[in-house]
Amino acid sequence: MADFNRVLLAKLAWKLACNENRPWVKLLHYKYCNNLDFWEVQAKPSDSLVWKGILSVKDLVLRDSCFLVGDGTSIDVWKHPWIL
């Protein structure tokens, strides 16, 4: 069950990292990211357990995924994992 939970949290983290056009993604970005990129956000003691769970799997998402650069407008090539 713990692995299944991590996978579901990773799915949520990926949707946040891709900045999908969904109301809950916009809400979490507004509440927790404060003009920061999702990859730069650090957990705070006052954050919700769900948000802390999502942040706890960032390393899993970062390690096992990459971005396609395209025209480069939506990626920071210095901070994000990417391929040409």
PDB file with SEQRES, HELIX, SHEET and CRYST1 records, atoms N, CA, C and O in Angstrom:
SEQRES   1 A   84  MET ALA ASP PHE ASN ARG VAL LEU LEU ALA LYS LEU ALA          
SEQRES   2 A   84  TRP LYS LEU ALA CYS ASN GLU ASN ARG PRO TRP VAL LYS          
SEQRES   3 A   84  LEU LEU HIS TYR LYS TYR CYS ASN ASN LEU ASP PHE TRP          
SEQRES   4 A   84  GLU VAL GLN ALA LYS PRO SER ASP SER LEU VAL TRP LYS          
SEQRES   5 A   84  GLY ILE LEU SER VAL LYS ASP LEU VAL LEU ARG ASP SER          
SEQRES   6 A   84  CYS PHE LEU VAL GLY ASP GLY THR SER ILE ASP VAL TRP          
SEQRES   7 A   84  LYS HIS PRO TRP ILE LEU                                      
HELIX    1 AA1 ALA A    2  ALA A   17  1                                  16    
HELIX    2 AA2 PRO A   23  LEU A   28  1                                   6    
HELIX    3 AA3 HIS A   29  CYS A   33  3                                   5    
HELIX    4 AA4 PHE A   38  GLU A   40  5                                   3    
HELIX    5 AA5 LEU A   49  SER A   56  1                                   8    
HELIX    6 AA6 LYS A   58  ARG A   63  1                                   6    
CRYST1    1.000    1.000    1.000  90.00  90.00  90.00 P 1           1          
ATOM      1  N   MET A   1       0.819  -1.194   0.000  1.00  0.00           N  
ATOM      2  CA  MET A   1       0.000   0.000   0.000  1.00  0.00           C  
ATOM      3  C   MET A   1       0.868   1.266   0.000  1.00  0.00           C  
ATOM      4  O   MET A   1       0.501   2.275  -0.602  1.00  0.00           O  
ATOM      5  N   ALA A   2       2.016   1.205   0.676  1.00  0.00           N  
ATOM      6  CA  ALA A   2       2.895   2.376   0.715  1.00  0.00           C  
ATOM      7  C   ALA A   2       3.403   2.722  -0.683  1.00  0.00           C  
ATOM      8  O   ALA A   2       3.456   3.895  -1.052  1.00  0.00           O  
ATOM      9  N   ASP A   3       3.776   1.703  -1.462  1.00  0.00           N  
ATOM     10  CA  ASP A   3       4.236   1.951  -2.835  1.00  0.00           C  
ATOM     11  C   ASP A   3       3.112   2.514  -3.698  1.00  0.00           C  
ATOM     12  O   ASP A   3       3.340   3.417  -4.503  1.00  0.00           O  
ATOM     13  N   PHE A   4       1.909   1.990  -3.535  1.00  0.00           N  
ATOM     14  CA  PHE A   4       0.759   2.478  -4.286  1.00  0.00           C  
ATOM     15  C   PHE A   4       0.490   3.941  -3.944  1.00  0.00           C  
ATOM     16  O   PHE A   4       0.175   4.736  -4.829  1.00  0.00           O  
ATOM     17  N   ASN A   5       0.608   4.296  -2.685  1.00  0.00           N  
ATOM     18  CA  ASN A   5       0.425   5.683  -2.259  1.00  0.00           C  
ATOM     19  C   ASN A   5       1.475   6.590  -2.899  1.00  0.00           C  
ATOM     20  O   ASN A   5       1.151   7.684  -3.360  1.00  0.00           O  
ATOM     21  N   ARG A   6       2.728   6.141  -2.928  1.00  0.00           N  
ATOM     22  CA  ARG A   6       3.795   6.946  -3.546  1.00  0.00           C  
ATOM     23  C   ARG A   6       3.543   7.153  -5.038  1.00  0.00           C  
ATOM     24  O   ARG A   6       3.807   8.230  -5.572  1.00  0.00           O  
ATOM     25  N   VAL A   7       3.035   6.128  -5.703  1.00  0.00           N  
ATOM     26  CA  VAL A   7       2.740   6.249  -7.132  1.00  0.00           C  
ATOM     27  C   VAL A   7       1.634   7.273  -7.373  1.00  0.00           C  
ATOM     28  O   VAL A   7       1.731   8.096  -8.283  1.00  0.00           O  
ATOM     29  N   LEU A   8       0.587   7.220  -6.559  1.00  0.00           N  
ATOM     30  CA  LEU A   8      -0.505   8.180  -6.718  1.00  0.00           C  
ATOM     31  C   LEU A   8      -0.045   9.607  -6.401  1.00  0.00           C  
ATOM     32  O   LEU A   8      -0.450  10.552  -7.079  1.00  0.00           O  
ATOM     33  N   LEU A   9       0.788   9.766  -5.386  1.00  0.00           N  
ATOM     34  CA  LEU A   9       1.344  11.086  -5.082  1.00  0.00           C  
ATOM     35  C   LEU A   9       2.249  11.573  -6.214  1.00  0.00           C  
ATOM     36  O   LEU A   9       2.263  12.762  -6.533  1.00  0.00           O  
ATOM     37  N   ALA A  10       3.004  10.653  -6.820  1.00  0.00           N  
ATOM     38  CA  ALA A  10       3.871  11.015  -7.939  1.00  0.00           C  
ATOM     39  C   ALA A  10       3.045  11.477  -9.135  1.00  0.00           C  
ATOM     40  O   ALA A  10       3.451  12.385  -9.861  1.00  0.00           O  
ATOM     41  N   LYS A  11       1.895  10.857  -9.337  1.00  0.00           N  
ATOM     42  CA  LYS A  11       1.007  11.281 -10.426  1.00  0.00           C  
ATOM     43  C   LYS A  11       0.530  12.715 -10.192  1.00  0.00           C  
ATOM     44  O   LYS A  11       0.495  13.519 -11.123  1.00  0.00           O  
ATOM     45  N   LEU A  12       0.165  13.031  -8.953  1.00  0.00           N  
ATOM     46  CA  LEU A  12      -0.240  14.396  -8.619  1.00  0.00           C  
ATOM     47  C   LEU A  12       0.926  15.367  -8.803  1.00  0.00           C  
ATOM     48  O   LEU A  12       0.750  16.468  -9.325  1.00  0.00           O  
ATOM     49  N   ALA A  13       2.125  14.949  -8.367  1.00  0.00           N  
ATOM     50  CA  ALA A  13       3.309  15.802  -8.509  1.00  0.00           C  
ATOM     51  C   ALA A  13       3.603  16.079  -9.980  1.00  0.00           C  
ATOM     52  O   ALA A  13       3.976  17.196 -10.337  1.00  0.00           O  
ATOM     53  N   TRP A  14       3.440  15.076 -10.834  1.00  0.00           N  
ATOM     54  CA  TRP A  14       3.701  15.266 -12.251  1.00  0.00           C  
ATOM     55  C   TRP A  14       2.719  16.276 -12.846  1.00  0.00           C  
ATOM     56  O   TRP A  14       3.105  17.118 -13.657  1.00  0.00           O  
ATOM     57  N   LYS A  15       1.457  16.189 -12.443  1.00  0.00           N  
ATOM     58  CA  LYS A  15       0.459  17.133 -12.943  1.00  0.00           C  
ATOM     59  C   LYS A  15       0.796  18.556 -12.493  1.00  0.00           C  
ATOM     60  O   LYS A  15       0.588  19.510 -13.242  1.00  0.00           O  
ATOM     61  N   LEU A  16       1.311  18.697 -11.285  1.00  0.00           N  
ATOM     62  CA  LEU A  16       1.738  20.011 -10.808  1.00  0.00           C  
ATOM     63  C   LEU A  16       2.975  20.491 -11.551  1.00  0.00           C  
ATOM     64  O   LEU A  16       3.067  21.666 -11.906  1.00  0.00           O  
ATOM     65  N   ALA A  17       3.923  19.599 -11.787  1.00  0.00           N  
ATOM     66  CA  ALA A  17       5.154  19.976 -12.484  1.00  0.00           C  
ATOM     67  C   ALA A  17       4.862  20.401 -13.916  1.00  0.00           C  
ATOM     68  O   ALA A  17       5.512  21.303 -14.445  1.00  0.00           O  
ATOM     69  N   CYS A  18       3.885  19.752 -14.544  1.00  0.00           N  
ATOM     70  CA  CYS A  18       3.508  20.101 -15.922  1.00  0.00           C  
ATOM     71  C   CYS A  18       2.560  21.286 -15.968  1.00  0.00           C  
ATOM     72  O   CYS A  18       2.234  21.788 -17.044  1.00  0.00           O  
ATOM     73  N   ASN A  19       2.115  21.735 -14.796  1.00  0.00           N  
ATOM     74  CA  ASN A  19       1.208  22.880 -14.683  1.00  0.00           C  
ATOM     75  C   ASN A  19      -0.043  22.679 -15.536  1.00  0.00           C  
ATOM     76  O   ASN A  19      -0.428  23.542 -16.326  1.00  0.00           O  
ATOM     77  N   GLU A  20      -0.663  21.516 -15.351  1.00  0.00           N  
ATOM     78  CA  GLU A  20      -1.880  21.204 -16.104  1.00  0.00           C  
ATOM     79  C   GLU A  20      -2.959  22.241 -15.825  1.00  0.00           C  
ATOM     80  O   GLU A  20      -3.016  22.826 -14.744  1.00  0.00           O  
ATOM     81  N   ASN A  21      -3.794  22.451 -16.799  1.00  0.00           N  
ATOM     82  CA  ASN A  21      -4.866  23.440 -16.689  1.00  0.00           C  
ATOM     83  C   ASN A  21      -6.061  22.824 -15.965  1.00  0.00           C  
ATOM     84  O   ASN A  21      -7.083  22.518 -16.580  1.00  0.00           O  
ATOM     85  N   ARG A  22      -5.919  22.647 -14.666  1.00  0.00           N  
ATOM     86  CA  ARG A  22      -6.971  22.101 -13.818  1.00  0.00           C  
ATOM     87  C   ARG A  22      -7.127  23.018 -12.606  1.00  0.00           C  
ATOM     88  O   ARG A  22      -6.145  23.597 -12.139  1.00  0.00           O  
ATOM     89  N   PRO A  23      -8.330  23.152 -12.101  1.00  0.00           N  
ATOM     90  CA  PRO A  23      -8.538  24.061 -10.959  1.00  0.00           C  
ATOM     91  C   PRO A  23      -7.706  23.705  -9.732  1.00  0.00           C  
ATOM     92  O   PRO A  23      -7.170  24.601  -9.079  1.00  0.00           O  
ATOM     93  N   TRP A  24      -7.583  22.418  -9.403  1.00  0.00           N  
ATOM     94  CA  TRP A  24      -6.834  22.051  -8.203  1.00  0.00           C  
ATOM     95  C   TRP A  24      -5.351  22.316  -8.374  1.00  0.00           C  
ATOM     96  O   TRP A  24      -4.666  22.624  -7.399  1.00  0.00           O  
ATOM     97  N   VAL A  25      -4.833  22.201  -9.607  1.00  0.00           N  
ATOM     98  CA  VAL A  25      -3.420  22.513  -9.859  1.00  0.00           C  
ATOM     99  C   VAL A  25      -3.185  24.011  -9.662  1.00  0.00           C  
ATOM    100  O   VAL A  25      -2.210  24.418  -9.029  1.00  0.00           O  
ATOM    101  N   LYS A  26      -4.082  24.820 -10.209  1.00  0.00           N  
ATOM    102  CA  LYS A  26      -3.964  26.274 -10.047  1.00  0.00           C  
ATOM    103  C   LYS A  26      -4.050  26.666  -8.578  1.00  0.00           C  
ATOM    104  O   LYS A  26      -3.304  27.529  -8.113  1.00  0.00           O  
ATOM    105  N   LEU A  27      -4.959  26.031  -7.852  1.00  0.00           N  
ATOM    106  CA  LEU A  27      -5.124  26.332  -6.430  1.00  0.00           C  
ATOM    107  C   LEU A  27      -3.859  26.001  -5.639  1.00  0.00           C  
ATOM    108  O   LEU A  27      -3.406  26.814  -4.834  1.00  0.00           O  
ATOM    109  N   LEU A  28      -3.287  24.818  -5.859  1.00  0.00           N  
ATOM    110  CA  LEU A  28      -2.075  24.438  -5.133  1.00  0.00           C  
ATOM    111  C   LEU A  28      -0.890  25.317  -5.510  1.00  0.00           C  
ATOM    112  O   LEU A  28      -0.085  25.674  -4.650  1.00  0.00           O  
ATOM    113  N   HIS A  29      -0.776  25.670  -6.791  1.00  0.00           N  
ATOM    114  CA  HIS A  29       0.292  26.590  -7.196  1.00  0.00           C  
ATOM    115  C   HIS A  29       0.131  27.941  -6.501  1.00  0.00           C  
ATOM    116  O   HIS A  29       1.102  28.513  -6.006  1.00  0.00           O  
ATOM    117  N   TYR A  30      -1.096  28.438  -6.470  1.00  0.00           N  
ATOM    118  CA  TYR A  30      -1.349  29.735  -5.835  1.00  0.00           C  
ATOM    119  C   TYR A  30      -1.055  29.676  -4.337  1.00  0.00           C  
ATOM    120  O   TYR A  30      -0.457  30.596  -3.779  1.00  0.00           O  
ATOM    121  N   LYS A  31      -1.477  28.594  -3.693  1.00  0.00           N  
ATOM    122  CA  LYS A  31      -1.340  28.494  -2.241  1.00  0.00           C  
ATOM    123  C   LYS A  31       0.094  28.215  -1.789  1.00  0.00           C  
ATOM    124  O   LYS A  31       0.546  28.787  -0.797  1.00  0.00           O  
ATOM    125  N   TYR A  32       0.812  27.349  -2.500  1.00  0.00           N  
ATOM    126  CA  TYR A  32       2.103  26.878  -1.999  1.00  0.00           C  
ATOM    127  C   TYR A  32       3.327  27.322  -2.791  1.00  0.00           C  
ATOM    128  O   TYR A  32       4.424  27.375  -2.234  1.00  0.00           O  
ATOM    129  N   CYS A  33       3.174  27.639  -4.060  1.00  0.00           N  
ATOM    130  CA  CYS A  33       4.370  27.924  -4.861  1.00  0.00           C  
ATOM    131  C   CYS A  33       4.817  29.378  -4.790  1.00  0.00           C  
ATOM    132  O   CYS A  33       6.014  29.645  -4.895  1.00  0.00           O  
ATOM    133  N   ASN A  34       3.901  30.326  -4.617  1.00  0.00           N  
ATOM    134  CA  ASN A  34       4.264  31.735  -4.443  1.00  0.00           C  
ATOM    135  C   ASN A  34       5.312  32.211  -5.444  1.00  0.00           C  
ATOM    136  O   ASN A  34       6.392  32.652  -5.052  1.00  0.00           O  
ATOM    137  N   ASN A  35       5.000  32.124  -6.720  1.00  0.00           N  
ATOM    138  CA  ASN A  35       5.891  32.565  -7.804  1.00  0.00           C  
ATOM    139  C   ASN A  35       7.173  31.737  -7.911  1.00  0.00           C  
ATOM    140  O   ASN A  35       8.112  32.148  -8.592  1.00  0.00           O  
ATOM    141  N   LEU A  36       7.228  30.597  -7.260  1.00  0.00           N  
ATOM    142  CA  LEU A  36       8.354  29.682  -7.414  1.00  0.00           C  
ATOM    143  C   LEU A  36       7.966  28.570  -8.364  1.00  0.00           C  
ATOM    144  O   LEU A  36       6.785  28.273  -8.548  1.00  0.00           O  
ATOM    145  N   ASP A  37       8.957  27.970  -8.956  1.00  0.00           N  
ATOM    146  CA  ASP A  37       8.738  26.786  -9.763  1.00  0.00           C  
ATOM    147  C   ASP A  37       8.433  25.613  -8.823  1.00  0.00           C  
ATOM    148  O   ASP A  37       8.940  25.576  -7.702  1.00  0.00           O  
ATOM    149  N   PHE A  38       7.622  24.670  -9.264  1.00  0.00           N  
ATOM    150  CA  PHE A  38       7.269  23.519  -8.438  1.00  0.00           C  
ATOM    151  C   PHE A  38       8.515  22.799  -7.919  1.00  0.00           C  
ATOM    152  O   PHE A  38       8.529  22.327  -6.782  1.00  0.00           O  
ATOM    153  N   TRP A  39       9.552  22.713  -8.739  1.00  0.00           N  
ATOM    154  CA  TRP A  39      10.760  21.975  -8.350  1.00  0.00           C  
ATOM    155  C   TRP A  39      11.541  22.687  -7.250  1.00  0.00           C  
ATOM    156  O   TRP A  39      12.335  22.050  -6.558  1.00  0.00           O  
ATOM    157  N   GLU A  40      11.336  23.985  -7.072  1.00  0.00           N  
ATOM    158  CA  GLU A  40      12.080  24.764  -6.077  1.00  0.00           C  
ATOM    159  C   GLU A  40      11.392  24.853  -4.720  1.00  0.00           C  
ATOM    160  O   GLU A  40      12.018  25.259  -3.741  1.00  0.00           O  
ATOM    161  N   VAL A  41      10.124  24.484  -4.643  1.00  0.00           N  
ATOM    162  CA  VAL A  41       9.340  24.633  -3.413  1.00  0.00           C  
ATOM    163  C   VAL A  41       9.819  23.654  -2.351  1.00  0.00           C  
ATOM    164  O   VAL A  41      10.063  22.482  -2.637  1.00  0.00           O  
ATOM    165  N   GLN A  42       9.950  24.143  -1.128  1.00  0.00           N  
ATOM    166  CA  GLN A  42      10.325  23.322   0.025  1.00  0.00           C  
ATOM    167  C   GLN A  42       9.133  23.237   0.977  1.00  0.00           C  
ATOM    168  O   GLN A  42       8.358  24.186   1.096  1.00  0.00           O  
ATOM    169  N   ALA A  43       8.994  22.118   1.640  1.00  0.00           N  
ATOM    170  CA  ALA A  43       7.894  21.935   2.591  1.00  0.00           C  
ATOM    171  C   ALA A  43       8.112  22.802   3.823  1.00  0.00           C  
ATOM    172  O   ALA A  43       9.236  22.980   4.292  1.00  0.00           O  
ATOM    173  N   LYS A  44       7.009  23.335   4.334  1.00  0.00           N  
ATOM    174  CA  LYS A  44       7.025  24.117   5.569  1.00  0.00           C  
ATOM    175  C   LYS A  44       6.211  23.361   6.624  1.00  0.00           C  
ATOM    176  O   LYS A  44       5.330  22.579   6.269  1.00  0.00           O  
ATOM    177  N   PRO A  45       6.482  23.572   7.883  1.00  0.00           N  
ATOM    178  CA  PRO A  45       5.717  22.873   8.929  1.00  0.00           C  
ATOM    179  C   PRO A  45       4.212  23.130   8.864  1.00  0.00           C  
ATOM    180  O   PRO A  45       3.422  22.272   9.260  1.00  0.00           O  
ATOM    181  N   SER A  46       3.810  24.291   8.374  1.00  0.00           N  
ATOM    182  CA  SER A  46       2.387  24.630   8.331  1.00  0.00           C  
ATOM    183  C   SER A  46       1.659  24.060   7.112  1.00  0.00           C  
ATOM    184  O   SER A  46       0.439  24.195   7.015  1.00  0.00           O  
ATOM    185  N   ASP A  47       2.377  23.426   6.180  1.00  0.00           N  
ATOM    186  CA  ASP A  47       1.750  22.872   4.981  1.00  0.00           C  
ATOM    187  C   ASP A  47       0.861  21.684   5.312  1.00  0.00           C  
ATOM    188  O   ASP A  47       1.042  21.023   6.335  1.00  0.00           O  
ATOM    189  N   SER A  48      -0.103  21.420   4.435  1.00  0.00           N  
ATOM    190  CA  SER A  48      -1.008  20.282   4.638  1.00  0.00           C  
ATOM    191  C   SER A  48      -0.260  18.966   4.419  1.00  0.00           C  
ATOM    192  O   SER A  48       0.793  18.932   3.783  1.00  0.00           O  
ATOM    193  N   LEU A  49      -0.819  17.897   4.953  1.00  0.00           N  
ATOM    194  CA  LEU A  49      -0.198  16.579   4.802  1.00  0.00           C  
ATOM    195  C   LEU A  49      -0.184  16.133   3.339  1.00  0.00           C  
ATOM    196  O   LEU A  49       0.758  15.473   2.902  1.00  0.00           O  
ATOM    197  N   VAL A  50      -1.211  16.488   2.592  1.00  0.00           N  
ATOM    198  CA  VAL A  50      -1.251  16.122   1.175  1.00  0.00           C  
ATOM    199  C   VAL A  50      -0.117  16.824   0.427  1.00  0.00           C  
ATOM    200  O   VAL A  50       0.581  16.193  -0.366  1.00  0.00           O  
ATOM    201  N   TRP A  51       0.071  18.113   0.671  1.00  0.00           N  
ATOM    202  CA  TRP A  51       1.133  18.862  -0.002  1.00  0.00           C  
ATOM    203  C   TRP A  51       2.505  18.313   0.390  1.00  0.00           C  
ATOM    204  O   TRP A  51       3.383  18.169  -0.460  1.00  0.00           O  
ATOM    205  N   LYS A  52       2.686  18.012   1.658  1.00  0.00           N  
ATOM    206  CA  LYS A  52       3.960  17.433   2.094  1.00  0.00           C  
ATOM    207  C   LYS A  52       4.189  16.084   1.429  1.00  0.00           C  
ATOM    208  O   LYS A  52       5.320  15.751   1.075  1.00  0.00           O  
ATOM    209  N   GLY A  53       3.123  15.303   1.257  1.00  0.00           N  
ATOM    210  CA  GLY A  53       3.234  14.023   0.562  1.00  0.00           C  
ATOM    211  C   GLY A  53       3.638  14.203  -0.884  1.00  0.00           C  
ATOM    212  O   GLY A  53       4.484  13.467  -1.390  1.00  0.00           O  
ATOM    213  N   ILE A  54       3.039  15.179  -1.556  1.00  0.00           N  
ATOM    214  CA  ILE A  54       3.390  15.453  -2.951  1.00  0.00           C  
ATOM    215  C   ILE A  54       4.848  15.879  -3.053  1.00  0.00           C  
ATOM    216  O   ILE A  54       5.569  15.424  -3.940  1.00  0.00           O  
ATOM    217  N   LEU A  55       5.280  16.744  -2.154  1.00  0.00           N  
ATOM    218  CA  LEU A  55       6.678  17.185  -2.177  1.00  0.00           C  
ATOM    219  C   LEU A  55       7.644  16.057  -1.838  1.00  0.00           C  
ATOM    220  O   LEU A  55       8.792  16.066  -2.282  1.00  0.00           O  
ATOM    221  N   SER A  56       7.188  15.095  -1.061  1.00  0.00           N  
ATOM    222  CA  SER A  56       8.069  13.990  -0.669  1.00  0.00           C  
ATOM    223  C   SER A  56       8.412  13.064  -1.835  1.00  0.00           C  
ATOM    224  O   SER A  56       9.381  12.310  -1.758  1.00  0.00           O  
ATOM    225  N   VAL A  57       7.629  13.111  -2.912  1.00  0.00           N  
ATOM    226  CA  VAL A  57       7.903  12.246  -4.062  1.00  0.00           C  
ATOM    227  C   VAL A  57       8.520  13.015  -5.234  1.00  0.00           C  
ATOM    228  O   VAL A  57       8.662  12.469  -6.328  1.00  0.00           O  
ATOM    229  N   LYS A  58       8.886  14.284  -5.005  1.00  0.00           N  
ATOM    230  CA  LYS A  58       9.514  15.053  -6.084  1.00  0.00           C  
ATOM    231  C   LYS A  58      10.767  14.364  -6.595  1.00  0.00           C  
ATOM    232  O   LYS A  58      11.023  14.360  -7.799  1.00  0.00           O  
ATOM    233  N   ASP A  59      11.550  13.783  -5.696  1.00  0.00           N  
ATOM    234  CA  ASP A  59      12.771  13.107  -6.119  1.00  0.00           C  
ATOM    235  C   ASP A  59      12.461  11.915  -7.018  1.00  0.00           C  
ATOM    236  O   ASP A  59      13.195  11.658  -7.972  1.00  0.00           O  
ATOM    237  N   LEU A  60      11.398  11.192  -6.733  1.00  0.00           N  
ATOM    238  CA  LEU A  60      10.982  10.061  -7.561  1.00  0.00           C  
ATOM    239  C   LEU A  60      10.592  10.540  -8.958  1.00  0.00           C  
ATOM    240  O   LEU A  60      10.999   9.946  -9.956  1.00  0.00           O  
ATOM    241  N   VAL A  61       9.815  11.598  -9.026  1.00  0.00           N  
ATOM    242  CA  VAL A  61       9.387  12.145 -10.313  1.00  0.00           C  
ATOM    243  C   VAL A  61      10.588  12.707 -11.063  1.00  0.00           C  
ATOM    244  O   VAL A  61      10.730  12.481 -12.265  1.00  0.00           O  
ATOM    245  N   LEU A  62      11.436  13.424 -10.379  1.00  0.00           N  
ATOM    246  CA  LEU A  62      12.607  14.038 -11.004  1.00  0.00           C  
ATOM    247  C   LEU A  62      13.574  12.985 -11.528  1.00  0.00           C  
ATOM    248  O   LEU A  62      14.139  13.142 -12.611  1.00  0.00           O  
ATOM    249  N   ARG A  63      13.766  11.921 -10.773  1.00  0.00           N  
ATOM    250  CA  ARG A  63      14.697  10.868 -11.161  1.00  0.00           C  
ATOM    251  C   ARG A  63      14.199  10.067 -12.355  1.00  0.00           C  
ATOM    252  O   ARG A  63      14.995   9.650 -13.196  1.00  0.00           O  
ATOM    253  N   ASP A  64      12.897   9.848 -12.438  1.00  0.00           N  
ATOM    254  CA  ASP A  64      12.349   8.948 -13.446  1.00  0.00           C  
ATOM    255  C   ASP A  64      11.616   9.646 -14.582  1.00  0.00           C  
ATOM    256  O   ASP A  64      10.803   9.021 -15.262  1.00  0.00           O  
ATOM    257  N   SER A  65      11.888  10.924 -14.799  1.00  0.00           N  
ATOM    258  CA  SER A  65      11.217  11.633 -15.879  1.00  0.00           C  
ATOM    259  C   SER A  65      12.137  12.695 -16.465  1.00  0.00           C  
ATOM    260  O   SER A  65      13.194  13.000 -15.912  1.00  0.00           O  
ATOM    261  N   CYS A  66      11.717  13.244 -17.584  1.00  0.00           N  
ATOM    262  CA  CYS A  66      12.448  14.345 -18.202  1.00  0.00           C  
ATOM    263  C   CYS A  66      11.490  15.132 -19.079  1.00  0.00           C  
ATOM    264  O   CYS A  66      10.395  14.662 -19.389  1.00  0.00           O  
ATOM    265  N   PHE A  67      11.897  16.315 -19.473  1.00  0.00           N  
ATOM    266  CA  PHE A  67      11.100  17.182 -20.324  1.00  0.00           C  
ATOM    267  C   PHE A  67      11.689  17.153 -21.727  1.00  0.00           C  
ATOM    268  O   PHE A  67      12.895  16.981 -21.904  1.00  0.00           O  
ATOM    269  N   LEU A  68      10.844  17.320 -22.698  1.00  0.00           N  
ATOM    270  CA  LEU A  68      11.268  17.574 -24.053  1.00  0.00           C  
ATOM    271  C   LEU A  68      11.351  19.085 -24.193  1.00  0.00           C  
ATOM    272  O   LEU A  68      10.358  19.771 -23.951  1.00  0.00           O  
ATOM    273  N   VAL A  69      12.487  19.617 -24.571  1.00  0.00           N  
ATOM    274  CA  VAL A  69      12.711  21.055 -24.527  1.00  0.00           C  
ATOM    275  C   VAL A  69      11.824  21.811 -25.501  1.00  0.00           C  
ATOM    276  O   VAL A  69      11.256  22.832 -25.114  1.00  0.00           O  
ATOM    277  N   GLY A  70      11.677  21.376 -26.719  1.00  0.00           N  
ATOM    278  CA  GLY A  70      10.868  22.109 -27.701  1.00  0.00           C  
ATOM    279  C   GLY A  70      11.474  23.463 -27.991  1.00  0.00           C  
ATOM    280  O   GLY A  70      12.651  23.548 -28.342  1.00  0.00           O  
ATOM    281  N   ASP A  71      10.691  24.534 -27.851  1.00  0.00           N  
ATOM    282  CA  ASP A  71      11.228  25.876 -28.113  1.00  0.00           C  
ATOM    283  C   ASP A  71      11.876  26.484 -26.878  1.00  0.00           C  
ATOM    284  O   ASP A  71      12.449  27.571 -26.957  1.00  0.00           O  
ATOM    285  N   GLY A  72      11.796  25.804 -25.738  1.00  0.00           N  
ATOM    286  CA  GLY A  72      12.501  26.233 -24.533  1.00  0.00           C  
ATOM    287  C   GLY A  72      11.799  27.275 -23.693  1.00  0.00           C  
ATOM    288  O   GLY A  72      12.377  27.737 -22.709  1.00  0.00           O  
ATOM    289  N   THR A  73      10.581  27.670 -24.030  1.00  0.00           N  
ATOM    290  CA  THR A  73       9.910  28.730 -23.287  1.00  0.00           C  
ATOM    291  C   THR A  73       9.342  28.265 -21.954  1.00  0.00           C  
ATOM    292  O   THR A  73       9.127  29.080 -21.057  1.00  0.00           O  
ATOM    293  N   SER A  74       9.096  26.966 -21.812  1.00  0.00           N  
ATOM    294  CA  SER A  74       8.452  26.490 -20.590  1.00  0.00           C  
ATOM    295  C   SER A  74       9.379  25.661 -19.710  1.00  0.00           C  
ATOM    296  O   SER A  74       8.904  24.953 -18.821  1.00  0.00           O  
ATOM    297  N   ILE A  75      10.666  25.729 -19.931  1.00  0.00           N  
ATOM    298  CA  ILE A  75      11.598  24.907 -19.164  1.00  0.00           C  
ATOM    299  C   ILE A  75      12.829  25.725 -18.787  1.00  0.00           C  
ATOM    300  O   ILE A  75      13.296  26.557 -19.565  1.00  0.00           O  
ATOM    301  N   ASP A  76      13.335  25.485 -17.618  1.00  0.00           N  
ATOM    302  CA  ASP A  76      14.588  26.078 -17.190  1.00  0.00           C  
ATOM    303  C   ASP A  76      15.662  25.015 -17.387  1.00  0.00           C  
ATOM    304  O   ASP A  76      15.760  24.078 -16.594  1.00  0.00           O  
ATOM    305  N   VAL A  77      16.464  25.152 -18.431  1.00  0.00           N  
ATOM    306  CA  VAL A  77      17.429  24.102 -18.778  1.00  0.00           C  
ATOM    307  C   VAL A  77      18.512  23.925 -17.725  1.00  0.00           C  
ATOM    308  O   VAL A  77      19.228  22.924 -17.742  1.00  0.00           O  
ATOM    309  N   TRP A  78      18.642  24.870 -16.819  1.00  0.00           N  
ATOM    310  CA  TRP A  78      19.641  24.753 -15.769  1.00  0.00           C  
ATOM    311  C   TRP A  78      19.124  23.978 -14.564  1.00  0.00           C  
ATOM    312  O   TRP A  78      19.924  23.423 -13.811  1.00  0.00           O  
ATOM    313  N   LYS A  79      17.813  23.924 -14.360  1.00  0.00           N  
ATOM    314  CA  LYS A  79      17.253  23.298 -13.165  1.00  0.00           C  
ATOM    315  C   LYS A  79      16.421  22.051 -13.424  1.00  0.00           C  
ATOM    316  O   LYS A  79      16.311  21.199 -12.543  1.00  0.00           O  
ATOM    317  N   HIS A  80      15.829  21.922 -14.619  1.00  0.00           N  
ATOM    318  CA  HIS A  80      14.937  20.815 -14.904  1.00  0.00           C  
ATOM    319  C   HIS A  80      15.662  19.698 -15.659  1.00  0.00           C  
ATOM    320  O   HIS A  80      16.594  19.966 -16.417  1.00  0.00           O  
ATOM    321  N   PRO A  81      15.235  18.441 -15.454  1.00  0.00           N  
ATOM    322  CA  PRO A  81      15.797  17.351 -16.272  1.00  0.00           C  
ATOM    323  C   PRO A  81      15.240  17.484 -17.686  1.00  0.00           C  
ATOM    324  O   PRO A  81      14.040  17.705 -17.849  1.00  0.00           O  
ATOM    325  N   TRP A  82      16.074  17.357 -18.701  1.00  0.00           N  
ATOM    326  CA  TRP A  82      15.603  17.552 -20.060  1.00  0.00           C  
ATOM    327  C   TRP A  82      16.428  16.750 -21.044  1.00  0.00           C  
ATOM    328  O   TRP A  82      17.542  16.320 -20.747  1.00  0.00           O  
ATOM    329  N   ILE A  83      15.846  16.555 -22.240  1.00  0.00           N  
ATOM    330  CA  ILE A  83      16.549  15.925 -23.356  1.00  0.00           C  
ATOM    331  C   ILE A  83      16.264  16.725 -24.616  1.00  0.00           C  
ATOM    332  O   ILE A  83      15.270  17.449 -24.677  1.00  0.00           O  
ATOM    333  N   LEU A  84      17.114  16.605 -25.609  1.00  0.00           N  
ATOM    334  CA  LEU A  84      16.872  17.279 -26.898  1.00  0.00           C  
ATOM    335  C   LEU A  84      16.018  16.423 -27.778  1.00  0.00           C  
ATOM    336  O   LEU A  84      15.704  16.814 -28.902  1.00  0.00           O  
TER     337      LEU A  84                                                      
END                                                                             
